Amino acid sequence: MLHIVLKLFTVFIIFFTSGFTFAAEKRKKTVILVSIDGMRWDYLKLHQPKHLMSLQKTGLSTERLIPVFPSKTFPNHYSIVTGLYAENHGIISNRFYDPDFNETYSLGNNKAVANGKWYGGEPIWVTARRQGVRSACFFWPGSEAEIKGMRPNIYKKYDERVPGAVRVAQVLEWLRSDNRPGFISLYFSEVDSKGHKYGPRSMETKKAVQKVDSLLFDLSRGINRIGLEGVVDLVIVSDHGMADSNRKNSIEVSGLLKKAFIDRSIFSSTMLMIWSKDVKKMAELFETTRNFDLIARQDIPARYRFKNNKRIPPYIAVPHQGWVFSNSDLDNRIAMGTHGYDNTQKDMSGVFIGHGPSFGAQKIKPFENIEVYTMIAHILGINPAKNDGKDLLIPYIKP
């Protein structure tokens, strides 16, 4: 009889503790960091995405999320997940030269993108994994590389052809997993692509915004159906905004680059990186051209936080907003929308919405995107690595 009682007691203890463990697992928070590339700060008002507007109204939001300089895709995505300015994490543009490696990094170079030697700082998926929190990335700049000896537990190699619905479905599958990740990233590029091709106010860009909005509605509905609305937080951001541009306001630089005694240059429509053989002659030649600023590295404004890195060249040239560089030697086409300008310009700003159990309904003043990293770490209960943030968002997070 005693033997039977002990057996029943053991079964009860196993059942009770396993049930408790399951309940505890259910209560563990998951943060889904969603990037809508190129989603300008005012697109919610301009293009009226219903679900995003609802999330904004009932969650934590700001009028503008301020990007780091330069207001380009890779530097800002990596700043969001490390809490560092570009000069401190080293991804200083979408394309740049490293004098120690004597190599050029480019977002189109898959080998470079997946090589951890380019990346400084500690992205949130590494911070999480080092402290026992699983992470899964459905695309994010840097997530394919081994950084500090680690990658996310799960990651996808970037392929823009993967439909948005497939991305959302995979995230929901991760959420259903018995070993649910604590951090998940999700990335959409279509708003940026359409903004470049057709301009920020175009019908095509509006349709892209509303398409992503529909996908996010599916994601929210899926979270609710799984029964995780009480533990899953959505953090929706964009890396930068978008400004109107056109060929009428282009600055042809092919002739200047040939005549200006230049050792090396890296071209983009909103920044020239220049290493010069004869700085005086180069400066004299460039002085004859208007609508952009040629800045020596030591004179780059302190507010840019874009000076103290060996990858930043001796000179940068940045066009005034609304103007773009063109280079007929490269047969580049002038887009209807672009970014990369002074990061304090309003049109360069992105969006931020925090929605879920960690957030109340509140609108706060604009802040820099480097604050997102420590906020996510705080929600997950992990210690952040060294970063440039000031913990500005922590007071707005529910315990």
C-alpha positions as CSV (number, residue, x, y, z in Angstrom):
1,M,0.0,0.0,0.0
2,L,2.8,2.4,1.0
3,H,4.5,1.5,-2.3
4,I,1.4,2.5,-4.3
5,V,1.0,5.8,-2.4
6,L,4.7,6.7,-3.0
7,K,4.3,5.8,-6.7
8,L,1.2,8.1,-7.0
9,F,2.9,10.8,-5.1
10,T,5.9,10.6,-7.5
11,V,3.6,10.8,-10.6
12,F,1.8,13.8,-9.0
13,I,5.1,15.6,-8.4
14,I,6.3,14.9,-12.0
15,F,3.0,16.1,-13.4
16,F,2.9,19.2,-11.2
17,T,6.5,20.3,-11.9
18,S,6.3,19.6,-15.6
19,G,3.1,21.6,-15.8
20,F,4.8,24.4,-13.8
21,T,7.8,24.3,-16.2
22,F,5.5,24.4,-19.2
23,A,3.6,27.4,-17.7
24,A,6.9,29.1,-17.0
25,E,8.0,28.5,-20.6
26,K,4.8,30.0,-21.8
27,R,5.4,33.1,-19.7
28,K,8.9,33.7,-21.1
29,K,8.9,36.9,-23.2
30,T,9.7,36.9,-26.9
31,V,10.6,40.1,-28.7
32,I,10.0,40.2,-32.5
33,L,12.1,43.1,-34.0
34,V,10.5,44.0,-37.4
35,S,12.2,46.2,-39.9
36,I,10.3,48.0,-42.6
37,D,13.2,49.2,-44.7
38,G,12.7,52.8,-45.9
39,M,9.5,53.4,-44.0
40,R,9.6,57.2,-43.6
41,W,8.4,58.7,-40.4
42,D,5.2,60.2,-41.9
43,Y,4.1,57.2,-44.0
44,L,1.5,56.3,-41.5
45,K,-0.2,59.6,-42.1
46,L,0.5,59.7,-45.8
47,H,-0.3,56.1,-46.7
48,Q,-2.8,55.2,-44.0
49,P,-1.8,51.6,-43.1
50,K,-4.7,50.6,-40.8
51,H,-3.0,48.0,-38.6
52,L,0.2,50.0,-38.0
53,M,-2.0,53.0,-37.1
54,S,-3.8,50.8,-34.6
55,L,-0.6,49.5,-33.1
56,Q,0.8,53.1,-32.9
57,K,-2.3,54.3,-31.1
58,T,-2.3,51.5,-28.5
59,G,1.4,51.1,-28.1
60,L,4.6,53.1,-27.4
61,S,5.5,55.3,-30.3
62,T,7.4,58.4,-31.4
63,E,6.9,60.9,-34.1
64,R,10.3,60.1,-35.6
65,L,13.0,57.5,-35.1
66,I,16.3,59.3,-35.8
67,P,18.9,57.2,-37.8
68,V,22.6,57.3,-37.3
69,F,24.8,58.9,-40.0
70,P,24.9,58.0,-42.8
71,S,21.2,57.4,-43.2
72,K,21.8,54.2,-45.1
73,T,20.5,50.6,-44.8
74,F,23.4,48.6,-43.4
75,P,24.8,51.1,-40.9
76,N,21.4,51.7,-39.4
77,H,20.3,48.1,-39.2
78,Y,23.5,47.2,-37.4
79,S,23.2,50.3,-35.1
80,I,19.7,49.2,-34.1
81,V,20.9,45.8,-33.0
82,T,24.2,46.9,-31.3
83,G,23.3,50.3,-29.9
84,L,26.4,51.7,-31.5
85,Y,27.1,54.6,-33.9
86,A,28.6,53.6,-37.2
87,E,32.1,54.9,-36.2
88,N,32.0,52.4,-33.3
89,H,30.6,49.3,-35.0
90,G,32.5,49.8,-38.3
91,I,29.7,49.3,-40.8
92,I,30.1,52.8,-42.0
93,S,28.1,52.5,-45.2
94,N,26.6,50.0,-47.6
95,R,30.0,50.0,-49.3
96,F,33.3,51.0,-47.8
97,Y,37.1,50.3,-47.9
98,D,39.2,48.9,-45.0
99,P,42.8,50.0,-45.2
100,D,44.1,47.1,-43.0
101,F,42.3,44.4,-44.9
102,N,42.9,46.3,-48.2
103,E,39.4,45.1,-49.2
104,T,36.1,46.6,-49.9
105,Y,32.9,45.6,-48.1
106,S,29.7,45.8,-50.1
107,L,26.1,44.7,-49.3
108,G,26.0,43.0,-52.6
109,N,29.1,40.8,-51.8
110,N,27.7,37.7,-50.1
111,K,31.1,36.6,-49.0
112,A,31.9,39.9,-47.2
113,V,28.4,40.1,-45.7
114,A,28.8,36.7,-44.1
115,N,32.4,37.4,-42.8
116,G,32.4,38.4,-39.1
117,K,35.8,40.2,-39.4
118,W,33.9,43.3,-40.7
119,Y,31.5,43.6,-37.7
120,G,32.3,45.4,-34.5
121,G,30.1,45.5,-31.4
122,E,27.8,42.8,-30.2
123,P,24.4,42.4,-31.9
124,I,21.4,41.5,-29.8
125,W,21.2,37.9,-31.0
126,V,24.8,37.4,-29.7
127,T,24.0,39.1,-26.4
128,A,21.0,36.9,-26.1
129,R,22.7,33.6,-27.0
130,R,25.6,34.3,-24.6
131,Q,23.1,34.5,-21.8
132,G,21.0,31.5,-22.7
133,V,18.3,33.1,-24.8
134,R,17.6,31.5,-28.2
135,S,17.5,33.8,-31.2
136,A,16.1,33.4,-34.7
137,C,16.7,35.9,-37.6
138,F,14.6,35.9,-40.8
139,F,17.0,38.4,-42.4
140,W,19.0,41.2,-40.8
141,P,22.3,42.8,-41.8
142,G,25.0,40.9,-39.9
143,S,22.9,37.9,-38.9
144,E,24.7,35.6,-41.4
145,A,28.1,36.4,-40.0
146,E,29.9,34.7,-37.1
147,I,30.4,37.6,-34.7
148,K,32.3,37.0,-31.4
149,G,32.2,33.4,-32.3
150,M,28.4,33.2,-32.6
151,R,25.6,33.4,-35.0
152,P,21.9,33.4,-34.1
153,N,20.6,29.9,-33.2
154,I,18.5,30.0,-36.4
155,Y,19.1,32.4,-39.3
156,K,18.2,32.7,-43.0
157,K,20.6,33.8,-45.8
158,Y,19.1,36.9,-47.4
159,D,17.0,36.3,-50.4
160,E,14.7,39.1,-51.5
161,R,12.6,36.7,-53.5
162,V,11.2,35.1,-50.4
163,P,7.6,36.3,-50.2
164,G,6.5,38.2,-47.1
165,A,3.8,35.7,-46.3
166,V,6.5,33.0,-46.1
167,R,8.5,35.1,-43.7
168,V,5.5,35.7,-41.5
169,A,4.5,32.0,-41.6
170,Q,8.1,31.0,-40.5
171,V,8.0,33.4,-37.6
172,L,4.7,32.0,-36.4
173,E,6.2,28.5,-36.7
174,W,9.1,29.5,-34.5
175,L,6.6,30.9,-31.9
176,R,4.7,27.5,-31.9
177,S,8.0,25.7,-31.2
178,D,8.5,24.0,-27.8
179,N,11.8,25.8,-27.7
180,R,10.5,29.2,-28.7
181,P,13.2,31.8,-29.4
182,G,13.3,34.8,-27.0
183,F,14.5,37.1,-29.8
184,I,13.3,37.0,-33.5
185,S,14.0,39.4,-36.3
186,L,11.9,39.9,-39.4
187,Y,12.7,42.1,-42.4
188,F,10.7,43.6,-45.3
189,S,12.4,45.5,-48.1
190,E,9.6,46.4,-50.5
191,V,8.7,49.8,-49.1
192,D,12.3,50.9,-49.6
193,S,12.5,49.4,-53.1
194,K,9.3,51.2,-54.2
195,G,10.3,54.4,-52.6
196,H,13.5,54.5,-54.6
197,K,11.9,53.5,-57.9
198,Y,8.8,55.6,-57.7
199,G,9.3,58.2,-55.0
200,P,7.9,58.4,-51.4
201,R,4.5,59.9,-52.3
202,S,3.8,57.5,-55.2
203,M,0.8,55.1,-55.4
204,E,3.3,52.2,-55.8
205,T,5.0,53.1,-52.4
206,K,1.5,53.4,-50.8
207,K,0.6,49.9,-52.0
208,A,3.9,48.6,-50.6
209,V,3.2,50.1,-47.2
210,Q,-0.3,48.7,-47.2
211,K,1.0,45.3,-48.2
212,V,3.5,45.1,-45.3
213,D,0.7,46.4,-43.1
214,S,-1.4,43.4,-44.1
215,L,1.4,41.0,-43.4
216,L,1.9,42.5,-39.9
217,F,-1.9,42.1,-39.3
218,D,-1.4,38.4,-40.2
219,L,1.5,38.2,-37.7
220,S,-0.5,39.8,-34.9
221,R,-3.5,37.6,-35.6
222,G,-1.3,34.6,-35.6
223,I,0.3,35.5,-32.3
224,N,-3.2,35.8,-30.8
225,R,-4.4,32.5,-32.2
226,I,-1.3,30.7,-30.7
227,G,-2.3,32.3,-27.4
228,L,1.0,34.3,-26.9
229,E,-0.4,37.8,-27.0
230,G,0.5,38.2,-23.3
231,V,4.2,37.3,-23.8
232,V,5.2,38.5,-27.3
233,D,6.3,42.0,-27.9
234,L,6.5,43.6,-31.4
235,V,9.1,46.2,-31.9
236,I,8.6,47.8,-35.3
237,V,11.3,50.1,-36.7
238,S,12.7,51.4,-40.0
239,D,16.3,52.1,-40.7
240,H,15.8,55.4,-42.4
241,G,13.3,57.5,-44.4
242,M,13.2,58.6,-48.0
243,A,13.5,62.0,-49.8
244,D,12.4,63.0,-53.3
245,S,15.1,63.0,-55.9
246,N,15.3,63.5,-59.7
247,R,17.8,63.9,-62.6
248,K,17.2,67.6,-62.7
249,N,19.0,67.9,-59.4
250,S,21.9,65.6,-60.1
251,I,25.6,66.5,-59.8
252,E,27.8,64.7,-62.3
253,V,31.1,63.7,-60.7
254,S,32.8,61.5,-63.2
255,G,34.9,64.4,-64.6
256,L,35.7,65.7,-61.1
257,L,36.9,62.3,-60.0
258,K,39.2,61.9,-63.0
259,K,40.8,65.4,-62.6
260,A,41.0,65.6,-58.8
261,F,44.2,63.6,-58.2
262,I,42.4,60.9,-56.4
263,D,44.0,57.7,-55.1
264,R,40.7,55.9,-54.4
265,S,37.0,56.8,-54.3
266,I,33.8,55.0,-53.4
267,F,30.7,56.3,-55.1
268,S,27.1,56.4,-54.0
269,S,24.3,58.8,-54.9
270,T,24.4,60.5,-51.5
271,M,28.1,60.1,-50.5
272,L,31.5,60.1,-52.1
273,M,34.3,58.6,-50.1
274,I,37.6,60.1,-51.3
275,W,41.3,59.4,-50.7
276,S,43.3,62.1,-52.6
277,K,46.9,62.4,-53.9
278,D,46.7,66.2,-53.8
279,V,44.3,67.5,-51.3
280,K,44.8,71.2,-52.2
281,K,44.1,70.7,-55.9
282,M,41.2,68.4,-55.2
283,A,39.6,70.9,-52.9
284,E,40.1,73.7,-55.4
285,L,38.5,71.7,-58.1
286,F,35.5,70.7,-56.0
287,E,35.0,74.3,-54.8
288,T,33.7,75.1,-58.3
289,T,30.7,72.8,-57.7
290,R,27.7,73.7,-55.5
291,N,24.9,71.8,-53.8
292,F,27.1,69.5,-51.8
293,D,29.6,69.7,-48.9
294,L,33.2,68.4,-49.2
295,I,34.3,67.7,-45.7
296,A,37.7,66.6,-44.3
297,R,37.4,63.8,-41.8
298,Q,38.7,66.0,-39.0
299,D,36.0,68.6,-39.8
300,I,33.0,66.2,-39.9
301,P,30.4,67.6,-37.5
302,A,30.6,66.0,-34.1
303,R,26.9,65.3,-34.1
304,Y,27.4,62.9,-37.0
305,R,29.5,60.6,-34.8
306,F,31.4,59.7,-37.9
307,K,35.0,60.4,-37.5
308,N,36.9,58.0,-35.3
309,N,37.2,54.9,-37.5
310,K,40.0,53.9,-39.8
311,R,37.4,53.0,-42.5
312,I,36.2,56.6,-42.7
313,P,38.2,58.2,-45.6
314,P,40.2,61.5,-45.4
315,Y,37.3,63.3,-47.3
316,I,33.6,62.7,-47.7
317,A,31.3,64.6,-50.0
318,V,27.6,64.8,-49.1
319,P,25.0,66.4,-51.4
320,H,22.3,68.7,-49.9
321,Q,19.0,67.0,-49.5
322,G,17.1,66.9,-52.9
323,W,20.4,66.7,-54.8
324,V,22.2,63.5,-55.8
325,F,25.6,62.5,-57.2
326,S,25.6,60.9,-60.7
327,N,28.4,59.1,-62.4
328,S,28.0,58.5,-66.1
329,D,31.1,56.2,-66.1
330,L,29.0,53.8,-63.9
331,D,25.8,54.2,-65.9
332,N,23.9,54.8,-62.7
333,R,20.3,55.7,-62.9
334,I,18.7,58.5,-60.9
335,A,16.1,57.2,-58.6
336,M,12.8,59.0,-57.7
337,G,13.6,58.6,-54.0
338,T,16.8,58.3,-52.0
339,H,18.4,58.5,-48.6
340,G,21.8,58.9,-47.0
341,Y,21.6,62.6,-46.2
342,D,22.2,64.4,-42.9
343,N,20.5,62.1,-40.4
344,T,18.8,65.0,-38.6
345,Q,16.8,65.9,-41.7
346,K,13.1,65.0,-41.0
347,D,12.7,63.0,-44.3
348,M,15.6,60.7,-43.2
349,S,13.7,59.7,-40.0
350,G,12.0,56.4,-39.7
351,V,9.3,54.8,-37.5
352,F,9.2,53.2,-34.1
353,I,6.3,51.3,-32.5
354,G,6.5,49.1,-29.5
355,H,3.4,46.9,-28.9
356,G,2.7,44.1,-26.5
357,P,2.7,43.3,-22.8
358,S,5.8,45.4,-22.2
359,F,4.4,48.6,-23.6
360,G,1.6,51.0,-22.7
361,A,-0.1,53.5,-24.9
362,Q,2.2,56.5,-25.0
363,K,3.8,58.8,-27.5
364,I,7.3,60.0,-26.6
365,K,9.7,62.5,-28.2
366,P,12.0,61.5,-31.1
367,F,15.1,59.5,-30.2
368,E,18.1,57.9,-31.9
369,N,17.8,54.3,-33.0
370,I,20.8,53.2,-30.9
371,E,18.3,53.2,-27.9
372,V,16.5,50.1,-29.2
373,Y,19.3,47.6,-28.3
374,T,19.2,48.3,-24.6
375,M,15.4,48.3,-24.6
376,I,15.2,44.8,-26.1
377,A,17.9,43.6,-23.7
378,H,15.9,45.0,-20.8
379,I,12.7,43.3,-21.9
380,L,14.5,39.9,-22.3
381,G,16.1,40.3,-18.9
382,I,19.7,40.1,-20.2
383,N,22.7,42.4,-19.7
384,P,23.5,44.6,-22.7
385,A,27.1,44.8,-24.0
386,K,28.9,48.1,-24.1
387,N,26.9,50.5,-26.3
388,D,26.3,54.2,-27.1
389,G,22.7,54.4,-25.8
390,K,21.5,56.2,-22.8
391,D,18.8,53.8,-21.7
392,L,16.2,56.4,-22.7
393,L,13.5,53.8,-23.3
394,I,13.8,51.8,-20.2
395,P,11.5,54.0,-18.1
396,Y,8.7,53.3,-20.5
397,I,8.9,49.5,-20.3
398,K,6.4,47.8,-18.0
399,P,7.9,45.4,-15.4
